[in-house]
Structure formats: C-alpha cells, structure tokens
C-alpha cells in the first residue's frame, strides 16, 4: 500500500532566489545534503537537455525539417521527428543523472532508467510541437517524484518534490520550484548558463487576462459558457471588469506569461467527442503546473477540486485544468458549482 509520505524527503528551509546562475543556486541549496544533491543533479540534467533542445529549435529547418512526421504517440497524435529526438535526449541525460524511471508523453509506458535510483521524472519533452516551424512558443514541462510505491506516477500531485518548465520563445526562460516559491531564470547564450531573474509570487488576487481556446465556447458546458460570456461582458457585466484575451496554443508559453503577469488559463472538458476531460495530461502537464502555480500563490483545479489532491487514473490520463490568479480560479469554481446545483433542482 502506498505510504502517506514519500520515503525520499527534502528537509529544511528553501533559499529565496538571488542573482547568479541556477547552477550556483542549486549548489548552495543542496549543500552537503545527499537527497538535495540528487534532486539538483536531476534538475541540471533537465536543463542541459533543454539547452541542447533550444539550440536545435533555433536552427529551424536549416539542417533538416524537424517537423516531418515520425509516427504516432499513445493517443494517435502525429509525432514529429523533433518529438522523438527530444524524448531520446531527455531519457539519455536523465538516466545518466541517476533517475530510476522516466514517464514521457512520447512513450506508451514508463522507461526504466538507472537501477537503484531514488527519483522518478515525468516529462513532456516538447510541449506545443504543433507550433514547430511557425515561430510560436514551445516548451518542456517536468515533474520530479520519489521512485517508491507500486507506481511513482499514479499518486497525488502533492508528492512531487520539484517541478519546472522551460519556454522556448524569443528568449529561453526557466521556471522551477523545489518546494518554496518559484525561481525564474533566462538562458544566456553568451554564458551558456541559466541566469536567475527573480521569482514568481504574484498569483494571489484577481487578474484581467484570460487564456483559452475561444473556438470551443459553443461546446462548453452551460456553466462554463456562462462564465466566458460574463467575462466578455466587461465592466458592465457580472464580473465588473474587462478582460484581454491571450492564447498561445502552447501550454508552457501561457504558463510563463501568467507567472509573470497574472491571468487565468483553462482547458476544461467540453461536448466534442474525446474532449470530455479536456486534452491535457494529468501526470506530466497538469501536476507540475499545479505545483508551480500553488508555489506562486495561485490555484490550480480541475474546475472545482485542487489538482494536487487528485490521483491520476493512468500514465497518459487527461484531466480538466484551470489555473492562475487565485480569485479567478475561485470564480470558475463558483460558476461550476452553481451550475451543478441548478441542474439538480
């Protein structure tokens, strides 16, 4: 039976971010603590893989088209050559860093890593790969967990030890947390290092930016559609304020913007076939995002329930996701709960 607390634990206070490199920050944070050192080594391996991937993405189609089809993933979505190559890159470097088992969007089952390792990593190596070749943002999302129990991935998200993302846009940006706040950094091409730029702590309260795929509005359940319509009504509507629409079509890009500028993101279930629980993966997309958002003072739910309290139903299971400024996430929950109550009358 799965224990309530992970056997692999990080003890002690977490340092606030300060100017300098992420490498130096992690070295100071880890100190002589063996468990912290293992986590730091895994994060550094993820950053090295991201550095190499960013370089390849920046070359575009010059050395060959990375967007050519290369197969299909577990859900039947077309895989591109860059999807497969990024998966192979991350698995190789994470295994070298001592990770015991790796769950990737691009593999049907978890991939064995290093025998005797104490950590598990869930990763989406290249989020938003449909944007390859368009100049739009791409990303990497990762979650680090203890490699214990019957299955280290099918557990509540609160068992995560650390999580983070890398956003590949006009800059290569990093956000990560080891359990107390979110450190933000940007990759310096001249120094070939991620340099700390600050922290994300501003997601308490409300916001005025809304990120979702507006084309699905007619398919949303009535309560969610009412929420959208009330937002569009602006200052004279029930929400009492005007919203700006922001939608990048790349989850990591929207996450990074919201951590920097507040806002609300949602990708919930709708009436289209195959979209009853949205399209985002619970383990390697929604859980790490929820971990980061809560560390930044915001909230992340499936519409009502905190994401980190839910147990994934499968390695590639989907779940509705609402995240961002706490007041806005609460507003969505109010609309959904009111709608449920009205439907029951």
Residue, then its C-alpha position, 0 to 999 in steps of 0.5 A: x500500500x502506498x505510504x502517506x509520505x514519500x520515503x525520499x524527503x527534502x528537509x529544511x528551509x528553501x533559499x529565496x532566489x538571488x542573482x547568479x546562475x541556477x547552477x550556483x543556486x542549486x549548489x548552495x541549496x543542496x549543500x552537503x545534503x545527499x537527497x538535495x544533491x540528487x534532486x539538483x543533479x536531476x534538475x541540471x540534467x533537465x536543463x542541459x537537455x533543454x539547452x541542447x533542445x533550444x539550440x536545435x529549435x533555433x536552427x529551424x529547418x536549416x539542417x533538416x525539417x524537424x517537423x516531418x512526421x515520425x509516427x504516432x504517440x499513445x493517443x494517435x497524435x502525429x509525432x514529429x521527428x523533433x518529438x522523438x529526438x527530444x524524448x531520446x535526449x531527455x531519457x539519455x541525460x536523465x538516466x545518466x543523472x541517476x533517475x530510476x524511471x522516466x514517464x514521457x508523453x512520447x512513450x506508451x509506458x514508463x522507461x526504466x532508467x538507472x537501477x537503484x535510483x531514488x527519483x522518478x521524472x515525468x516529462x513532456x519533452x516538447x510541449x506545443x510541437x504543433x507550433x514547430x516551424x511557425x515561430x510560436x512558443x514551445x516548451x518542456x514541462x517536468x515533474x520530479x517524484x520519489x521512485x517508491x510505491x507500486x507506481x511513482x506516477x499514479x499518486x497525488x500531485x502533492x508528492x512531487x518534490x520539484x517541478x519546472x518548465x522551460x519556454x522556448x520563445x524569443x528568449x529561453x526562460x526557466x521556471x522551477x520550484x523545489x518546494x518554496x516559491x518559484x525561481x525564474x531564470x533566462x538562458x544566456x547564450x553568451x554564458x551558456x548558463x541559466x541566469x536567475x531573474x527573480x521569482x514568481x509570487x504574484x498569483x494571489x488576487x484577481x487578474x484581467x487576462x484570460x487564456x483559452x481556446x475561444x473556438x470551443x465556447x459553443x461546446x462548453x458546458x452551460x456553466x462554463x459558457x456562462x462564465x466566458x460570456x460574463x467575462x466578455x461582458x466587461x465592466x458592465x457585466x457580472x464580473x465588473x471588469x474587462x478582460x484581454x484575451x491571450x492564447x498561445x496554443x502552447x501550454x508552457x508559453x501561457x504558463x510563463x506569461x501568467x507567472x509573470x503577469x497574472x491571468x487565468x488559463x483553462x482547458x476544461x472538458x467540453x461536448x466534442x467527442x474525446x474532449x470530455x476531460x479536456x486534452x491535457x495530461x494529468x501526470x506530466x502537464x497538469x501536476x507540475x503546473x499545479x505545483x508551480x502555480x500553488x508555489x506562486x500563490x495561485x490555484x490550480x483545479x480541475x474546475x472545482x477540486x485542487x489538482x494536487x489532491x487528485x490521483x491520476x487514473x493512468x500514465x497518459x490520463x487527461x484531466x480538466x485544468x484551470x489555473x492562475x490568479x487565485x480569485x479567478x480560479x475561485x470564480x470558475x469554481x463558483x460558476x461550476x458549482x452553481x451550475x451543478x446545483x441548478x441542474x439538480x433542482 
